[in-house]
Amino acid sequence: MTSSIPAVDRYTAESSALQAVLLDMDGTLVDTEGIWWDAEVAIFAELGHVLADEHREVVVGGPMTRSAAYLIEATGADVTLAELTHLLNTRFTELIGGTVPLLPGARRLLGELVRHGVPTALVSASHRRVIDRILASLGPEHFTLTVAGDEIPRTKPHPDPYLLAAARLGADPARCVVIEDTVTGVAAAEAAGCPVVAVPSVVAIEPAAGRTVVSSLEEVDLAFLSGLITAMH
């Protein structure tokens, strides 16, 4: 989908109801949900436990501390939460290597938002060390700011990270579109009062009031996002 707005035009909050776009990272912009699961499976195998696939739907999109705590409880593994968090973050960064694959439409959308001067925030439940590693592939120049899961007391599914991002951008959450791939992320965005575009990765997400579900970011552009805000106001 190509935006009908000329690239030479600069986007401003005054010229459109859309004030900012807040984007999740894993599974939304980069194809890493499977890599996280591979890291979890490998670490627990080394701890002497086999992770059943049923656990994947529980931990996808969750903050590291919640997912790790759940897996310890589910398996009875002899490891502390702090130890497991360190092991998972380290294994994940080892597995992704130097380049992280972007999902279809992600690079085009990020480039379009930058060209039009749309304020953007990368809002992830992943820790700062992971975000900074992946930013090398995403391009830090695409984001006005980034929010990591280990930098705030409560992360997704709580609304805090999205409320913080909107506040730092000086934007009204109701005029910030959030793009997410998981039920956990969608819950956080909706609790913050943001309209949501859901691009499901591992678990299906149903449409709802204030929530639009698409199959790929290739369906999303600035005109599409602006239209969602206009329709709600």
C-alpha atoms as one frame of an Amber mdcrd trajectory, in Angstrom:
protein
   0.000   0.000   0.000   1.439   3.347  -0.992   0.665   6.572   0.812  -1.200
   9.195  -1.180   0.592  11.952   0.768   3.481  13.491  -1.206   6.856  12.700
   0.318   7.826  16.381   0.288   5.064  17.266   2.745   6.049  17.416   6.399
   3.685  15.841   8.865   2.554  17.961  11.816   0.099  17.345  14.624  -1.804
  20.409  13.422  -2.335  19.008   9.931  -3.628  15.621  11.033  -5.406  14.049
  13.995  -2.630  11.451  14.243   0.003  12.667  16.717   2.388   9.702  16.967
   2.925   6.038  16.103   4.084   3.669  18.848   5.537   0.377  17.655   6.271
  -2.922  19.350   9.502  -4.651  18.306   9.622  -8.465  18.541   7.188 -10.091
  16.119   5.927  -6.711  14.919   8.917  -5.123  13.202  11.455  -7.943  13.421
  10.987 -11.680  12.966  12.291 -12.666  16.399   9.440 -14.390  18.263  10.689
 -17.748  16.986  14.242 -16.897  18.027  13.091 -16.104  21.570  11.345 -19.483
  21.719  14.460 -21.232  20.398  16.477 -19.565  23.164  13.974 -20.639  25.812
  13.874 -24.232  24.540  17.675 -24.452  24.422  18.240 -23.030  27.901  15.650
 -25.291  29.499  17.078 -28.324  27.687  20.412 -27.494  29.298  18.595 -27.312
  32.635  17.150 -30.776  31.993  13.616 -29.823  30.936  11.637 -30.076  27.697
   9.390 -27.108  26.940   6.035 -28.164  25.508   4.642 -26.063  22.651   1.670
 -25.141  24.835   3.952 -22.870  26.844   4.827 -20.780  23.787   1.417 -19.134
  23.565   1.670 -18.141  27.225   5.089 -16.481  27.057   4.893 -14.812  23.619
   4.924 -11.051  23.875   5.331 -11.085  27.619   7.910  -9.186  29.638  11.025
 -11.213  30.394  10.401 -11.439  34.142   6.844 -12.692  33.700   7.716 -15.209
  30.986  10.758 -16.491  32.870   8.834 -16.811  36.134   6.080 -18.729  34.364
   8.531 -21.168  32.774  10.315 -21.792  36.093   6.998 -22.573  37.749   5.768
 -24.712  34.857   8.938 -26.841  34.699  10.207 -26.727  38.265  13.658 -25.860
  36.917  16.358 -25.259  39.526  17.240 -21.706  38.506  16.521 -18.283  39.949
  14.578 -15.641  38.061  17.655 -13.398  37.825  19.820 -16.264  36.536  17.264
 -17.321  33.951  16.710 -13.761  32.728  20.442 -13.361  32.169  20.712 -16.733
  30.421  17.806 -16.004  28.072  18.967 -12.524  27.112  22.484 -13.800  26.482
  21.350 -16.785  24.397  18.949 -14.629  22.377  21.633 -12.105  21.466  23.928
 -14.993  20.480  21.249 -16.520  18.252  20.355 -13.337  16.379  23.967 -12.803
  15.342  24.730  -9.623  13.427  21.539  -9.026  11.465  17.892  -9.373  12.467
  15.330 -10.062   9.710  12.703  -7.326   9.387   9.130  -8.380   8.748   7.477
  -7.531   5.395   6.528  -3.880   5.158   8.445  -2.812   8.273  11.303  -0.945
   6.604   8.987   0.818   4.156   6.607   1.923   6.922   9.409   3.202   9.167
  10.921   5.115   6.266   7.587   6.697   5.390   6.987   7.843   8.976  10.445
   9.441   9.074   9.974  11.184   5.707   6.754  12.768   6.916   8.152  13.716
  10.317   5.730  11.553  12.300   6.906  11.159  15.918   7.577   7.483  16.610
   8.476   5.371  19.616   9.772   1.824  19.837   8.009   0.347  22.862   9.213
  -3.126  23.816   9.020  -5.473  26.781  12.540  -6.622  25.858  15.460  -5.371
  27.908  17.646  -2.451  26.834  20.594  -4.657  25.885  18.370  -6.538  23.430
  16.712  -3.418  22.012  20.055  -1.734  21.369  21.295  -4.843  19.553  18.223
  -4.985  17.315  18.232  -1.230  16.674  21.324  -1.786  14.578  19.098  -3.634
  12.089  16.023  -1.427  12.478  17.947   1.819  12.264  17.880   4.049  15.360
  17.199   7.033  13.116  13.665   5.702  12.586  12.635   6.362  16.197  12.130
   9.536  18.175  12.570   7.525  21.370  12.687   3.961  22.649  11.229   2.397
  25.803  12.660  -0.863  27.199  10.906  -3.285  29.508  13.599  -3.134  32.182
  13.514   0.654  32.404  10.086   1.024  33.994   8.518  -0.604  37.094   5.638
  -2.144  35.122   5.718  -3.139  31.478   3.192  -4.874  29.203   0.363  -5.879
  29.714   0.200  -2.773  31.918  -0.388   0.510  30.071   2.683   2.186  31.581
   5.130   1.854  28.651   2.672   3.301  26.148   1.588   6.071  28.503   5.247
   6.930  29.078   6.017   6.997  25.348   3.040   9.238  24.594   3.953  11.582
  27.451   7.557  11.891  26.301   6.335  12.697  22.790   3.880  15.252  24.152
   1.020  13.352  22.521  -2.497  12.368  23.543  -2.623   8.534  23.836  -6.008
   8.574  22.087  -4.277  10.092  19.044  -1.341   7.657  19.042  -1.744   4.488
  16.992  -0.031   1.450  18.486   1.135  -1.425  16.278   1.398  -4.761  18.110
   1.558  -8.492  17.373   0.504 -10.136  20.660  -2.480 -10.230  22.982  -0.254
  -8.938  25.790   0.857  -5.927  23.776  -2.637  -5.158  22.549  -3.906  -5.245
  26.146  -1.234  -2.743  27.186  -2.030  -0.374  24.335  -5.768  -0.509  24.871
  -5.361   0.017  28.618  -3.415   3.171  27.730  -6.325   4.368  25.620  -4.574
   4.014  22.273  -6.194   2.741  19.075  -4.437  -0.427  17.946  -3.369  -2.075
  14.717  -2.764  -5.754  15.479  -0.534  -7.847  13.220  -0.797 -11.289  14.884
   2.386 -13.390  14.933   1.985 -16.539  17.054  -1.500 -16.233  18.585  -4.633
 -15.067  16.763  -6.094 -11.668  17.709  -9.713 -10.811  16.995 -10.930  -7.396
  15.798 -12.672  -5.227  18.381 -13.760  -1.658  18.957 -10.707   0.549  18.502
  -8.700  -2.408  17.202  -7.925  -3.165  13.557  -6.389  -6.513  12.623  -4.223
  -6.857   9.514  -2.209  -9.770   8.185   0.961  -7.823   7.433   2.558  -4.402
   7.775   2.386  -4.279   4.001  -1.246  -3.281   4.547  -0.263  -0.319   6.700
   0.893   3.149   5.651   0.571   6.712   6.951  -2.743   7.313   5.208  -4.130
   4.122   6.778  -2.972   5.109  10.273  -4.245   8.680   9.961  -7.584   7.336
   8.762  -8.000   5.271  11.935  -7.679   8.360  14.124  -9.934  10.448  11.899
 -12.623   7.760  12.002 -12.545   7.720  15.810 -12.729  11.493  16.180
